[in-house]
């Protein structure tokens, strides 16, 4: 569970989440055409190559999975607004597909196995607070019902309470020890039943915030679940003057993500410099200065990424030829743009930053990846409820959940 604005260092909740955000380090290598006519004409090699072609598709520099993969594809097509009539069902179907392949199935199976001794009691707790049974299964998305799961933000336990959220929920508190006559910190975030009650209370509280303006009762619960993961649905509800809905929240998040691609305002911190901001948001320092008229004021305008500004952060032991292959350019062109850094047939230490030819074959894929990195935790927040709906669809088919579960029909939640 994330409190407030999502921090980009929030850890993935399970193995199917996208990798932790990193500073433009490219790991994929593009595969080229057949190396010779002889290879193509050899029956054995032709068979091997044909097999490899179908089993090991060419990797992309851009994200391939989940909402980030869908966004990357749209960005590479030149689209910066992502919401279409079929977008939400497509993301939900993608989440359902991720949990239907062997790694995802194991997450669900292991989660249900760990949950089994507590399931009946947790259902009673959620029902006592008026929370629908299906909300309980957000623990699969949150932690895989792993009591020892801990994020880099410090969220822990099966319901993933941060330390501060735990204090609000009274799972973390200071008590006086009469024996030692000292105060001690009591942390019950890993107590499954107590944290379950805290989660049910929080979901119920979130629901009461949303239900007065929500189009339907189910919209209110979906917004409440979204708020469990971050504060965006709360801000949406506070800013929306008319009726609220989950589809409306998706439009709100689409606007946030769109702004992160084109132009947005960064609230300056004391430590910020032109160089640090250019590195953080993947834009050229000169262009950053230009759009801000050379003034590093209280709010800094962050322009869109230009392929002319792209760079590559070198990994230890890489050669110019390997990097050129990855980026889809020639070694000569890479050296031409970086004469002060590169020499043919050399290796160098990690951390060196190379300018990338804007015409490089994979430049657009890299730009898409960097644009998504600029979104920080927005895609995870936008995908959270849809990922849960994918899990619920599977659990419903398996007969784990007997009652109704929410689903999407063209972006509109229905039973």
BELBEL-V181261 format. One record per residue. N is the residue number from 1. RES is the residue in three letters. OMEGA is omega in degrees with one decimal (* if undefined). Layout:
BEGIN
n res omega
N RES OMEGA
N RES OMEGA
END
This chain:
BEGIN
n res omega
1 UNK -179.4
2 UNK 178.2
3 UNK 176.7
4 UNK -178.0
5 UNK -175.6
6 UNK 178.8
7 UNK -175.4
8 UNK 179.9
9 UNK 178.2
10 UNK -175.2
11 UNK 174.1
12 UNK -178.7
13 UNK 176.4
14 UNK -169.2
15 UNK -176.4
16 UNK 176.4
17 UNK 176.9
18 UNK 179.5
19 UNK 176.8
20 UNK -179.8
21 UNK 179.1
22 UNK -172.9
23 UNK 169.0
24 UNK 175.5
25 UNK -173.4
26 UNK -175.8
27 UNK -173.5
28 UNK 177.1
29 UNK -179.5
30 UNK 176.8
31 UNK -175.1
32 UNK 178.7
33 UNK 177.8
34 UNK -173.6
35 UNK -179.4
36 UNK 178.1
37 UNK 179.7
38 UNK 178.4
39 UNK -176.4
40 UNK -175.2
41 UNK 178.7
42 UNK -178.6
43 UNK -178.4
44 UNK -179.2
45 UNK 179.3
46 UNK 179.2
47 UNK 179.7
48 UNK -179.1
49 UNK 179.3
50 UNK 178.1
51 UNK -179.0
52 UNK -178.2
53 UNK -177.1
54 UNK -177.1
55 UNK -179.5
56 UNK -178.1
57 UNK -179.7
58 UNK -180.0
59 UNK 178.3
60 UNK 174.9
61 UNK -177.9
62 UNK 177.0
63 UNK -175.8
64 UNK -170.4
65 UNK 174.7
66 UNK -178.7
67 UNK 179.8
68 UNK 177.7
69 UNK 178.3
70 UNK 179.1
71 UNK -179.9
72 UNK 179.9
73 UNK 179.6
74 UNK 179.5
75 UNK 179.1
76 UNK 174.6
77 UNK 177.4
78 UNK -179.3
79 UNK 178.2
80 UNK 172.7
81 UNK -164.5
82 UNK -171.8
83 UNK 174.1
84 UNK -177.3
85 UNK -177.8
86 UNK -171.9
87 UNK -177.2
88 UNK 176.2
89 UNK 179.1
90 UNK 179.6
91 UNK 178.3
92 UNK 178.8
93 UNK 178.0
94 UNK 178.1
95 UNK 179.3
96 UNK 179.3
97 UNK 179.5
98 UNK -179.3
99 UNK 178.3
100 UNK 177.3
101 UNK -172.7
102 UNK -179.8
103 UNK 179.7
104 UNK 177.6
105 UNK 179.6
106 UNK 177.4
107 UNK 179.8
108 UNK -178.8
109 UNK -179.9
110 UNK 178.3
111 UNK -178.2
112 UNK 179.2
113 UNK 179.4
114 UNK -176.0
115 UNK -170.7
116 UNK -177.7
117 UNK -174.9
118 UNK -169.5
119 UNK -177.2
120 UNK 179.8
121 UNK 179.2
122 UNK 177.2
123 UNK 177.6
124 UNK -179.9
125 UNK -179.5
126 UNK 179.5
127 UNK -179.9
128 UNK 179.1
129 UNK 176.0
130 UNK -178.0
131 UNK 180.0
132 UNK -178.0
133 UNK -174.9
134 UNK 179.4
135 UNK -178.3
136 UNK -172.3
137 UNK 171.1
138 UNK 176.8
139 UNK 178.6
140 UNK 178.3
141 UNK -177.0
142 UNK -169.4
143 UNK -172.0
144 UNK -175.7
145 UNK 175.7
146 UNK -174.1
147 UNK -178.4
148 UNK 179.4
149 UNK 179.2
150 UNK 178.9
151 UNK 178.1
152 UNK 175.6
153 UNK 177.3
154 UNK 176.0
155 UNK -175.3
156 UNK -177.1
157 UNK -176.8
158 UNK 179.5
159 UNK 169.9
160 UNK 174.0
161 UNK 170.8
162 UNK -179.5
163 UNK -179.3
164 UNK 177.1
165 UNK 176.9
166 UNK 176.9
167 UNK 178.4
168 UNK -179.1
169 UNK -179.3
170 UNK 171.3
171 UNK 175.9
172 UNK -177.3
173 UNK 177.4
174 UNK -180.0
175 UNK 178.7
176 UNK 178.7
177 UNK -176.8
178 UNK -178.2
179 UNK -178.2
180 UNK -178.2
181 UNK 177.3
182 UNK 175.2
183 UNK 178.0
184 UNK 179.2
185 UNK 176.5
186 UNK -179.3
187 UNK -176.7
188 UNK -178.4
189 UNK 178.3
190 UNK 173.9
191 UNK -169.8
192 UNK -176.8
193 UNK 179.5
194 UNK 177.1
195 UNK 175.3
196 UNK 176.9
197 UNK 178.2
198 UNK 178.4
199 UNK 179.2
200 UNK 177.6
201 UNK -179.1
202 UNK 178.0
203 UNK 177.7
204 UNK 178.2
205 UNK 178.2
206 UNK 179.9
207 UNK -179.1
208 UNK 175.4
209 UNK -171.0
210 UNK -170.1
211 UNK -178.7
212 UNK -176.3
213 UNK -173.5
214 UNK 179.8
215 UNK 178.6
216 UNK 177.4
217 UNK -179.8
218 UNK 174.5
219 UNK -178.8
220 UNK 179.9
221 UNK 177.7
222 UNK 176.9
223 UNK 177.5
224 UNK 178.1
225 UNK 176.9
226 UNK 180.0
227 UNK 176.1
228 UNK -178.2
229 UNK -178.3
230 UNK -171.6
231 UNK -174.2
232 UNK -179.5
233 UNK 175.5
234 UNK 179.0
235 UNK 176.5
236 UNK -178.4
237 UNK -179.3
238 UNK -177.3
239 UNK -178.9
240 UNK -176.5
241 UNK 178.6
242 UNK -177.8
243 UNK 179.0
244 UNK 178.4
245 UNK 177.0
246 UNK 177.2
247 UNK 177.1
248 UNK 177.2
249 UNK 177.9
250 UNK 176.7
251 UNK 178.5
252 UNK 179.6
253 UNK 176.4
254 UNK 177.7
255 UNK 178.3
256 UNK -177.5
257 UNK 177.9
258 UNK -179.0
259 UNK -179.2
260 UNK 177.7
261 UNK -172.8
262 UNK -176.7
263 UNK 176.3
264 UNK -176.4
265 UNK 176.8
266 UNK 176.9
267 UNK -173.7
268 UNK 173.5
269 UNK -178.3
270 UNK -176.3
271 UNK -175.8
272 UNK 172.7
273 UNK 175.9
274 UNK -177.3
275 UNK -177.4
276 UNK 179.3
277 UNK 177.3
278 UNK 179.3
279 UNK -177.4
280 UNK -173.4
281 UNK 171.9
282 UNK 175.7
283 UNK 178.2
284 UNK -178.2
285 UNK -179.7
286 UNK -179.3
287 UNK 176.9
288 UNK 176.7
289 UNK -175.9
290 UNK -176.4
291 UNK 178.6
292 UNK 178.8
293 UNK 176.9
294 UNK -177.1
295 UNK 177.6
296 UNK -173.3
297 UNK -177.1
298 UNK 175.6
299 UNK -177.6
300 UNK 176.1
301 UNK 179.2
302 UNK -177.7
303 UNK 179.8
304 UNK 179.7
305 UNK 176.3
306 UNK -177.9
307 UNK 177.2
308 UNK -178.5
309 UNK -171.9
310 UNK 174.6
311 UNK 179.8
312 UNK 176.3
313 UNK -171.6
314 UNK 172.7
315 UNK -175.1
316 UNK 174.3
317 UNK -179.1
318 UNK 178.2
319 UNK 176.4
320 UNK -178.5
321 UNK 179.2
322 UNK 179.7
323 UNK 179.1
324 UNK 178.7
325 UNK 179.7
326 UNK -175.2
327 UNK -178.2
328 UNK 177.8
329 UNK 179.5
330 UNK 177.1
331 UNK -179.3
332 UNK -179.6
333 UNK 179.1
334 UNK 178.8
335 UNK 178.8
336 UNK -178.9
337 UNK -176.2
338 UNK -174.4
339 UNK -177.9
340 UNK -173.6
341 UNK -170.0
342 UNK 169.9
343 UNK -177.6
344 UNK 173.6
345 UNK 177.7
346 UNK 170.9
347 UNK -179.7
348 UNK -175.0
349 UNK 177.5
350 UNK 175.3
351 UNK 176.6
352 UNK -178.2
353 UNK -177.5
354 UNK 171.6
355 UNK -176.7
356 UNK 176.2
357 UNK -178.0
358 UNK 180.0
359 UNK -179.5
360 UNK -174.1
361 UNK -176.1
362 UNK -178.6
363 UNK -179.1
364 UNK 177.9
365 UNK 178.2
366 UNK 178.1
367 UNK 177.9
368 UNK -179.9
369 UNK -178.4
370 UNK 176.3
371 UNK 179.6
372 UNK 174.8
373 UNK 178.6
374 UNK 178.3
375 UNK -179.4
376 UNK -174.9
377 UNK -176.4
378 UNK -179.9
379 UNK 179.1
380 UNK 177.6
381 UNK -179.3
382 UNK -175.4
383 UNK -169.7
384 UNK -178.2
385 UNK -179.2
386 UNK 176.3
387 UNK 177.2
388 UNK 179.8
389 UNK 175.8
390 UNK 177.3
391 UNK -179.0
392 UNK 178.8
393 UNK 178.5
394 UNK -179.5
395 UNK 177.6
396 UNK 179.0
397 UNK -179.8
398 UNK -178.9
399 UNK 178.3
400 UNK 177.6
401 UNK -178.0
402 UNK -176.2
403 UNK -179.5
404 UNK 174.5
405 UNK 179.4
406 UNK 173.8
407 UNK -177.1
408 UNK 174.8
409 UNK -178.1
410 UNK 178.6
411 UNK -179.1
412 UNK 179.7
413 UNK 177.9
414 UNK 176.9
415 UNK *
END
